[in-house]
Amino acid sequence: MVFIVETGSGTPGANALADPAFVTQYLTERNRVEENDWSNADPAVQQAACIAGTDYIETVWGLRLKGSKLNQLIDGRNASGALTFSGVPANNETVTIGLKVYRFVNTLAQENDVLIGGTIAECIANLVGAVNLTGELGITMHFATMPNYEAIAEDASPILAVFALTTGESGNLIAFEETVTNATITGTGFLEDGLDEAEQPLSFPRRWLYTRDGRPVIGVPLKAKQAMAEYSVRALAAALSPDPVVDDSLIPVSEKSEKVGPIEESVKYMIGGRPVVLRPYPAADRLLAEYVTAGGGVIRG
């Protein structure tokens, strides 16, 4: 599970309005940290509860919030990676970027060979020249070397920075590995954090949103985070929006009883047969009240 907290600026991929630490602090201040065994829950379970609480806000209140999303569209991002050198590479040690394997050598012998320099800076400069084909053919890299068509490199000595040529999540599939003893690479074998262009994932932050006294709301308001905390701690105990109990008539059942010997069964249906009922959570719901338009189609049980 990828857990990404909204920073207040329209965070790409965000799926939670606050992190478990915020929920823990919120509950602690109210002497409720033991509620639904929150304090003993595994961190991954707490994160899942934060996502569930945020999902509930999105599903129930998202279309009724005042104003509009801050970013209707978030730009995509190029996948990237970094290789930090602590010393000069040894002969025949390699760096893989995409489908190309660059080999540091003392003598250039084959395509994608890169000359080992006398310093870290020279080695990085020679490798950048090979990746981008800006170096000296036959001198700092083998003359048969061609530019990398998947990524570009930048010299940030002692760091080699690598970026996918195209924007989007596809860049996360570009291999990025090394066998260099005196270097440390980020990631797990691939460039990371590439992101497709997409709509702002959560309803907060918003523009044209104001408090009751007319002050503009910037970022994710505290009350929205507190509401998420309230929903999240409840999510540990049960689903926030459980499926209603219905029979073959598709009308929600309010009560069902059975008797054995002699067999007897009775069913009570909800008056009016309303098809969708959302469970009320007053403590959480009221925290969002000033940000929600009056009226609307949320049916509370």
Steps between C-alpha positions, in 0.01 A plus 500: 500500500630844407410754768522865390381786718359816341743785570250777436612593151327226301732205546524250212379157607381617843259259671485636856432841653726431799734232630461260795715729719237774462222257594697376801558856623135592440378199700761544774390858561147365555602201712379262229823353365392151617173526305456197274855405604643778283821535700583129458411475132774419253625812313382354170154444648493859626596626154222291344255649751612853401439414136157357589412815693609718208308282255187548708536878485549482124204269444247663731601866499721552195226619263341721766805701602499871428748645252699288256820300499816710506647314203265362238803339339838411649793483261673168453847433636808333355629194683846553647781341693833589658836327529729640769873432466734474798802410288622430148351186334719196445574354159200319342243625756173595334198731512180387326256763373208354307624251244855635498779377725785749544833349599772696675837395356861604483510430124203554266421172324126479420178698461391686817847476656573805720852607591579499872609850599749599763228644725135436582402814309684384187338156516152648531568750220618218272190291578268796439677555168434138401132502602425831327763456226657832591843359584802442276458192282801277514649696792258501798268235352517236231448635147208258435295636791155638413278729711268340753148526356327433832670740743737793541765556766613806693824564685439597863832373635533285700156400373398376158136605449295309242161599356261321266471678168121478504255609769284241669487177693651309208836644606478290816574197280843628393775289657753679723765274656870497579789275596721786620660425837546866587145613418150486646188504285145608588204277433467128440632453151288752311449874465227618736222753559390542139142627491239534227314826452183469706224677689576607856424176686328639812238770552735701722668746448232723346463846357205730583456329836440723805436460870174624653664833584617550142866401524640301205590138573854420386625145453333220695295655785558370851136399537521282189802320648315461829197358318730253325638402842149437631407288199835317508476381859149372427629320190706274729180362651281456192444610142392864489247432223388137542278347237134512612323175580244433225293204389396405148267801482810726527330693781721552807413278795480663843436182701497128436420219745476122482352240732586132494239234591250575372683703236395861490654794313416869490651793311449874557574737213605861522211742464493629145763249394775758463778333298803683644559603859830636631584452865533829691827592672404827674841576652666479161216627282464825696868584460441531125171689527633849419666377180189322365215651301157492661259222402595226260466131446668342799246274672589436864362208702 
